[in-house]
Amino acid sequence: MTFSATLPPVLLVRAGGLGDVLLLRRAVARVRVAGHSPWLWVPGRYGSALLGPGEADAILDWDSPETARVLGRPDRAPAAFGNRLGRVVGVIAFSRGLEVALAGLQVGCVARDPQPPPGWHAADWYENGVIEALGSGEPIPALAPCGTTPDERAEAQALLRRLPSGFLAVHAGSGSASKNWPARRFLELAQILSPNHPWLLIEGPAEPRAGSIPDGTDRAVVARGLGLRVLGTALAQSGLYVGNDSGVTHLAAAWGAPTIALFGPTDPAIWAPTGPHVTVLRAPRGDLSLLGVADVARAAGPMLSRRALPCG
């Protein structure tokens, strides 16, 4: 199915986590290049990350009660929600079965499996879905880091004032314990890379504590409760970010931070974060307990030589 190019909004659907949503950035850019306004139907708490300069123009919250009603009885969709859906020229859904749910609203929908097939990185798979649906394959420029607003920069300053220029940032959590490098090793790494200066410890949305890093973080500045775009704005000023396969790692990469992403059981060929300065380390046999601190510190060396990190 190919959508008409006469109506501007195209809705991209992805009911996933923060990393999944951020991997839609190239698909969003592809929608805009094709002459449409990119809208996202994603979990609102994550979609907010892409509601900024040059990104998505509108967000529909996948986790809202309105979504539940649309999926259950589309003929009884709330009027305001149905009206918004009625404005789109078509839906490109990386979600199984949505085309059936939307049939009652008479909204054209192209569905693709959210799991990329072998040989595809997720970001390429999502972009290709837009190319096939819109019939638009002209080249798009390489993605720049996510932009920021003056208000976001001002809010980030409250955190940045407590950190040196080119600071180290780490996030020790993720949505799954199997994807976490042992927390104490993050502390050991910080003691090697930033022994005499404050560093940033991020408490992400998936863990109740700051990545469960043990005591000994007296120089850590803890970031908790920040909006995603404000956190991204702060991370863009870091000299190095190190984290697991998590939404926060995708956030750091998307905002252009020099990023080391630690992968265990998940496949970075599919799920690695995208950004201009990303290095991926995959643990031997997919077991993060086998990835040593020295291995990560070694990988940090070339990255630190490109961007000053206070040390010593």
Secondary structure, DSSP 4 states (H G I P E B T S, - for coil): ----SSS-EEEEE--S-HHHHHTTHHHHHHHHHTT-EEEEEE-HHHHGGGSSTTS-SEEEETTSHHHHHHHH-GGG--HHHHHHHHH-SEEEE-STTHHHHTGGGT--EEE--SSPPTT--HHHHHHHHHHHHHT-----PPPPPPP--HHHHHHHHHHHTTS-TT-EEEE---SSGGGPPPHHHHHHHHHHHSSSS-EEEE--TT-SSSTT--S--TTEEEE-S--HHHHHHHHTT-SEEEEESSHHHHHHHHTT--EEEEESSS-HHHH---STTEEEEEPGGG-GGGS-HHHHHHHHHHHHHHS-----
